[in-house]
Amino acid sequence: MPFSGGTGALRRLDFMERLSDPYIIRYPQIVAVADENGRQVELIEFFDCIGGAMWVKHHYAKSPLVRSIRTVGPTNRYLLSTGNVDLALQGSFFPAGIAAVAVDDDEIAVTYRGLGGGGVGASICRATAKGVIREKSDPAGGGRLAGSTIWLPRRERVIIGIDDTDTPEEGATWTLAHNIARAVEDDRSRYLSHTIVQLYPVPYRTKNCVAIACEFATTDPSGLVRRFHEYLEEYTLSDDTGMAVWRGFDPAPLEAFGRRVKQGEVTHDDLAALDDERLSIVMDGRGMIGAVAAIPFATRYEEALALWTGSG
């Protein structure tokens, strides 16, 4: 056992594991999706430190380019406008924020600025995150102003809805959906969320009458959908499985249909009346109605889980 100092006294450091970067907390992953026109971006930051994430959520909301921030599981999600602004940073009151957002055909660039500890978070903590293609960051720490610009792949949002994969004897759609989503995830397609959506309890349900929405950010939408479909066909236990795909920034055009399916029984004719090129039916079993209905409720957990029995 090592001893230190002239007296041979044990020091605490002799027993402690060394911290490689005591003043850096790296973001595990950062991804971003842009709308079709490149005017809006959703920035999704996976965090490791909940305290830091809540501090960011509180202060970054004051940035002019930030339209909203919400926490979904281990992520903060920022709805951003593109542009470039000067941040009137002030310690304690507005110590950090997002100063610029730019979108081109292949990449999304985000610029952060911060003071003191906020500058550490705005620079090296984000610059070293998984998902960053390249970065330019300032030295940070102490009371300095610091920041970074990070470049991320421009990704597209894909939401896959599935329903009716089980039987009265075996299976569970929510577990199958999650396990397939994990299996198809790669550097091109990042798995963002899983939402269980309560539907109207129709007589022919297995038991609980729920559908699932799995959300991805991807640069390879066709490959993602193909792989998900292959897994679903391999592992479903039902002949009535439905799989639907939304490719687009905002699934709001499906919300009215989703609400109808949560409030009562609808028909295939009701589904056929939907006319949007961003929606496709990949598996057309009876479950396709629930699969489509689940999509607009992705990450809207309170609404998704509510049981609506026709009264709203």
PLY file of the C-alpha trace (Angstrom):
ply
format ascii 1.0
element vertex 312
property float x
property float y
property float z
element edge 311
property int vertex1
property int vertex2
end_header
0.00 0.00 0.00
1.56 3.33 -1.04
2.41 5.99 1.52
3.08 9.65 0.78
4.86 12.55 2.39
7.73 12.73 4.82
5.69 11.20 7.63
4.47 8.30 5.52
0.84 9.35 6.07
-1.77 7.96 3.69
-3.32 10.51 1.36
-6.85 10.27 0.01
-5.50 10.61 -3.54
-3.67 7.33 -3.09
-7.05 5.56 -3.09
-8.95 7.69 -5.61
-9.38 6.91 -9.27
-8.01 9.78 -11.32
-10.55 11.96 -13.15
-9.46 12.34 -16.76
-11.50 15.52 -17.37
-12.81 16.86 -14.05
-14.32 20.00 -15.59
-15.99 18.48 -18.66
-19.31 16.63 -18.90
-19.69 15.39 -22.45
-23.09 15.19 -24.05
-23.61 11.52 -25.00
-25.21 12.44 -28.34
-26.62 15.41 -30.26
-28.81 15.08 -33.35
-30.93 17.50 -35.35
-33.78 17.34 -37.85
-34.81 20.12 -40.22
-38.13 20.82 -41.87
-38.57 20.49 -45.60
-37.78 24.17 -46.23
-34.79 24.36 -43.91
-36.40 27.11 -41.82
-37.03 25.15 -38.63
-34.79 22.76 -36.73
-35.45 20.45 -33.83
-32.21 20.02 -31.90
-32.16 16.92 -29.69
-29.48 16.82 -26.98
-29.02 13.61 -25.00
-27.74 14.60 -21.56
-25.78 12.85 -18.82
-26.24 15.41 -16.02
-29.86 16.23 -15.13
-28.87 19.37 -13.19
-27.02 20.79 -16.16
-29.87 19.88 -18.49
-32.44 21.70 -16.35
-30.15 24.75 -16.06
-29.85 24.81 -19.85
-33.60 24.42 -20.31
-34.23 27.39 -18.00
-31.70 29.78 -19.52
-31.57 28.79 -23.20
-35.30 29.50 -23.50
-34.36 33.20 -23.40
-32.47 32.92 -26.70
-34.33 34.68 -29.55
-33.85 31.70 -31.89
-35.33 29.23 -29.38
-39.07 28.88 -29.89
-39.57 26.19 -27.24
-37.70 23.62 -25.15
-39.12 20.41 -23.72
-37.59 17.48 -21.90
-38.37 14.03 -23.30
-36.75 11.18 -21.39
-32.96 11.71 -21.36
-33.13 14.52 -23.93
-33.76 18.23 -24.19
-35.50 19.16 -27.45
-35.24 22.67 -28.82
-37.50 23.97 -31.57
-35.29 26.51 -33.33
-35.61 29.13 -36.02
-32.69 29.62 -38.36
-30.72 32.85 -38.10
-27.86 34.62 -36.36
-28.30 36.88 -33.33
-26.22 38.74 -30.77
-26.90 37.41 -27.28
-27.00 40.01 -24.50
-25.45 37.59 -22.02
-25.36 38.55 -18.36
-24.18 36.45 -15.45
-27.00 34.80 -13.47
-29.75 36.46 -15.55
-28.96 35.20 -19.07
-25.63 33.37 -18.87
-25.83 31.15 -21.98
-27.81 30.48 -25.12
-27.94 29.63 -28.82
-26.59 32.37 -31.08
-26.91 30.92 -34.59
-28.63 28.14 -36.52
-27.94 27.42 -40.19
-29.19 24.68 -42.52
-27.82 23.57 -45.88
-28.49 20.51 -48.02
-26.46 18.11 -45.88
-25.64 19.76 -42.55
-27.07 21.77 -39.67
-24.78 24.18 -37.81
-25.56 25.38 -34.27
-23.59 28.04 -32.40
-23.64 28.25 -28.60
-22.32 31.02 -26.31
-21.97 31.13 -22.54
-20.32 32.82 -19.57
-18.31 31.02 -16.90
-19.58 27.48 -16.37
-22.16 28.19 -19.06
-19.26 28.71 -21.45
-17.88 25.27 -20.59
-21.23 23.74 -21.48
-21.45 25.85 -24.62
-18.01 24.78 -25.84
-16.15 21.55 -25.11
-19.06 19.68 -23.51
-21.02 19.82 -26.75
-18.14 19.86 -29.20
-17.12 16.34 -28.14
-20.61 14.80 -28.35
-21.38 11.77 -30.48
-23.06 12.85 -33.70
-20.94 15.96 -34.24
-19.28 15.94 -37.67
-16.86 18.75 -36.86
-16.60 21.62 -34.42
-14.93 24.91 -33.66
-14.74 25.73 -29.96
-13.14 28.27 -27.63
-11.04 27.66 -24.52
-13.45 27.76 -21.59
-13.53 27.91 -17.81
-13.37 30.41 -14.99
-15.37 33.52 -15.81
-14.62 33.64 -19.53
-17.02 34.05 -22.42
-16.74 30.94 -24.57
-18.68 28.95 -27.09
-18.63 26.63 -30.04
-20.14 25.92 -33.41
-20.98 22.31 -34.11
-21.96 20.78 -37.43
-24.44 17.89 -37.45
-25.85 15.76 -40.27
-29.12 17.15 -41.58
-31.58 14.41 -40.65
-35.21 13.74 -41.48
-37.85 12.74 -38.96
-39.42 9.32 -39.55
-42.20 8.05 -37.28
-43.17 4.41 -37.65
-46.55 3.33 -36.30
-47.37 -0.32 -35.69
-50.35 -2.18 -34.29
-51.66 -5.72 -33.91
-48.55 -7.90 -33.68
-49.67 -10.19 -30.85
-52.31 -12.84 -30.22
-54.47 -13.64 -27.18
-51.88 -16.27 -26.25
-48.52 -14.54 -26.74
-46.62 -11.42 -27.70
-46.74 -7.70 -26.87
-46.60 -4.97 -29.49
-44.87 -2.41 -27.28
-41.89 -4.67 -26.54
-41.51 -5.85 -30.14
-41.57 -2.27 -31.44
-38.84 -1.15 -29.05
-36.61 -4.13 -29.73
-36.90 -3.69 -33.49
-36.17 0.03 -33.16
-33.01 -0.76 -31.21
-32.01 -3.38 -33.78
-32.29 -1.03 -36.77
-30.54 1.92 -35.10
-27.16 2.84 -36.58
-25.12 5.99 -37.27
-27.48 6.96 -40.09
-30.69 6.37 -38.15
-30.94 7.37 -34.50
-33.80 6.02 -32.37
-35.37 8.96 -30.52
-38.57 7.87 -28.81
-41.16 5.17 -28.20
-44.77 6.11 -27.44
-47.61 3.82 -26.38
-50.90 5.21 -27.67
-54.20 4.15 -26.11
-56.88 3.62 -28.76
-60.62 3.21 -28.42
-61.22 -0.32 -27.06
-62.79 -1.97 -30.09
-64.37 -5.43 -29.63
-61.70 -7.26 -31.65
-58.73 -5.97 -29.61
-56.26 -8.42 -28.08
-56.64 -6.89 -24.60
-55.51 -3.27 -24.00
-55.94 -1.85 -27.52
-52.78 0.21 -27.86
-50.61 1.07 -30.84
-46.97 2.18 -30.89
-45.11 5.09 -32.48
-41.31 4.80 -32.84
-39.53 8.01 -33.81
-36.20 8.28 -35.61
-33.88 10.97 -36.95
-32.29 9.63 -40.11
-30.24 10.34 -43.21
-31.39 7.03 -44.72
-35.19 6.91 -44.48
-35.69 4.23 -47.13
-33.13 1.90 -45.60
-34.55 2.45 -42.12
-38.11 1.62 -43.20
-36.97 -1.43 -45.16
-35.05 -2.88 -42.22
-37.86 -2.18 -39.76
-40.36 -3.84 -42.11
-38.18 -6.93 -42.50
-37.91 -7.37 -38.73
-41.63 -6.80 -38.23
-42.58 -9.37 -40.85
-40.18 -11.85 -39.27
-41.38 -11.49 -35.68
-45.05 -10.52 -35.76
-47.42 -13.20 -34.48
-50.53 -11.78 -36.12
-51.97 -11.88 -39.63
-53.55 -8.45 -39.02
-50.39 -6.40 -38.40
-50.37 -2.81 -39.57
-47.28 -0.67 -40.20
-47.46 2.97 -41.27
-44.67 5.48 -41.89
-44.63 9.27 -41.66
-41.69 11.06 -43.27
-41.81 14.71 -42.28
-40.99 17.31 -39.66
-44.45 17.55 -38.08
-47.16 14.83 -38.14
-49.91 17.32 -37.22
-51.88 16.58 -40.45
-52.70 13.16 -38.95
-53.92 14.51 -35.61
-57.63 14.71 -36.45
-57.61 11.09 -37.63
-55.68 9.99 -34.54
-58.21 11.67 -32.26
-61.08 9.91 -34.01
-59.41 6.53 -33.50
-58.92 7.31 -29.81
-62.58 8.31 -29.44
-64.36 5.59 -31.39
-64.23 2.95 -34.08
-63.34 4.09 -37.60
-63.31 2.28 -40.93
-60.83 1.60 -43.71
-62.72 4.16 -45.78
-61.88 6.80 -43.17
-58.21 5.87 -43.48
-58.37 5.90 -47.28
-59.62 9.49 -47.14
-56.24 10.64 -45.82
-54.29 12.11 -48.72
-50.73 13.06 -47.81
-47.65 11.92 -49.70
-45.65 11.92 -46.46
-47.74 9.00 -45.16
-47.30 5.46 -46.45
-48.86 2.14 -45.46
-46.23 -0.60 -45.42
-48.29 -3.45 -43.90
-52.02 -3.23 -44.56
-53.52 -5.60 -42.01
-56.40 -4.48 -39.82
-53.87 -2.88 -37.47
-52.98 -0.22 -40.04
-55.72 2.05 -38.64
-54.13 2.04 -35.19
-50.65 2.31 -36.70
-51.56 5.57 -38.46
-53.46 6.88 -35.43
-50.42 6.45 -33.17
-48.11 8.60 -35.29
-49.33 12.12 -34.36
-49.09 11.31 -30.64
-45.35 10.54 -30.71
-43.77 11.98 -27.49
-47.13 13.47 -26.39
-47.36 10.98 -23.57
-50.23 12.31 -21.47
-52.54 12.60 -24.47
-51.27 9.34 -25.92
-52.04 7.34 -22.78
-55.42 8.92 -22.05
-58.43 6.67 -22.58
-61.03 8.60 -24.55
-64.36 6.83 -24.70
-66.15 9.22 -27.01
-66.60 12.16 -24.65
-63.29 13.88 -25.48
0 1
1 2
2 3
3 4
4 5
5 6
6 7
7 8
8 9
9 10
10 11
11 12
12 13
13 14
14 15
15 16
16 17
17 18
18 19
19 20
20 21
21 22
22 23
23 24
24 25
25 26
26 27
27 28
28 29
29 30
30 31
31 32
32 33
33 34
34 35
35 36
36 37
37 38
38 39
39 40
40 41
41 42
42 43
43 44
44 45
45 46
46 47
47 48
48 49
49 50
50 51
51 52
52 53
53 54
54 55
55 56
56 57
57 58
58 59
59 60
60 61
61 62
62 63
63 64
64 65
65 66
66 67
67 68
68 69
69 70
70 71
71 72
72 73
73 74
74 75
75 76
76 77
77 78
78 79
79 80
80 81
81 82
82 83
83 84
84 85
85 86
86 87
87 88
88 89
89 90
90 91
91 92
92 93
93 94
94 95
95 96
96 97
97 98
98 99
99 100
100 101
101 102
102 103
103 104
104 105
105 106
106 107
107 108
108 109
109 110
110 111
111 112
112 113
113 114
114 115
115 116
116 117
117 118
118 119
119 120
120 121
121 122
122 123
123 124
124 125
125 126
126 127
127 128
128 129
129 130
130 131
131 132
132 133
133 134
134 135
135 136
136 137
137 138
138 139
139 140
140 141
141 142
142 143
143 144
144 145
145 146
146 147
147 148
148 149
149 150
150 151
151 152
152 153
153 154
154 155
155 156
156 157
157 158
158 159
159 160
160 161
161 162
162 163
163 164
164 165
165 166
166 167
167 168
168 169
169 170
170 171
171 172
172 173
173 174
174 175
175 176
176 177
177 178
178 179
179 180
180 181
181 182
182 183
183 184
184 185
185 186
186 187
187 188
188 189
189 190
190 191
191 192
192 193
193 194
194 195
195 196
196 197
197 198
198 199
199 200
200 201
201 202
202 203
203 204
204 205
205 206
206 207
207 208
208 209
209 210
210 211
211 212
212 213
213 214
214 215
215 216
216 217
217 218
218 219
219 220
220 221
221 222
222 223
223 224
224 225
225 226
226 227
227 228
228 229
229 230
230 231
231 232
232 233
233 234
234 235
235 236
236 237
237 238
238 239
239 240
240 241
241 242
242 243
243 244
244 245
245 246
246 247
247 248
248 249
249 250
250 251
251 252
252 253
253 254
254 255
255 256
256 257
257 258
258 259
259 260
260 261
261 262
262 263
263 264
264 265
265 266
266 267
267 268
268 269
269 270
270 271
271 272
272 273
273 274
274 275
275 276
276 277
277 278
278 279
279 280
280 281
281 282
282 283
283 284
284 285
285 286
286 287
287 288
288 289
289 290
290 291
291 292
292 293
293 294
294 295
295 296
296 297
297 298
298 299
299 300
300 301
301 302
302 303
303 304
304 305
305 306
306 307
307 308
308 309
309 310
310 311
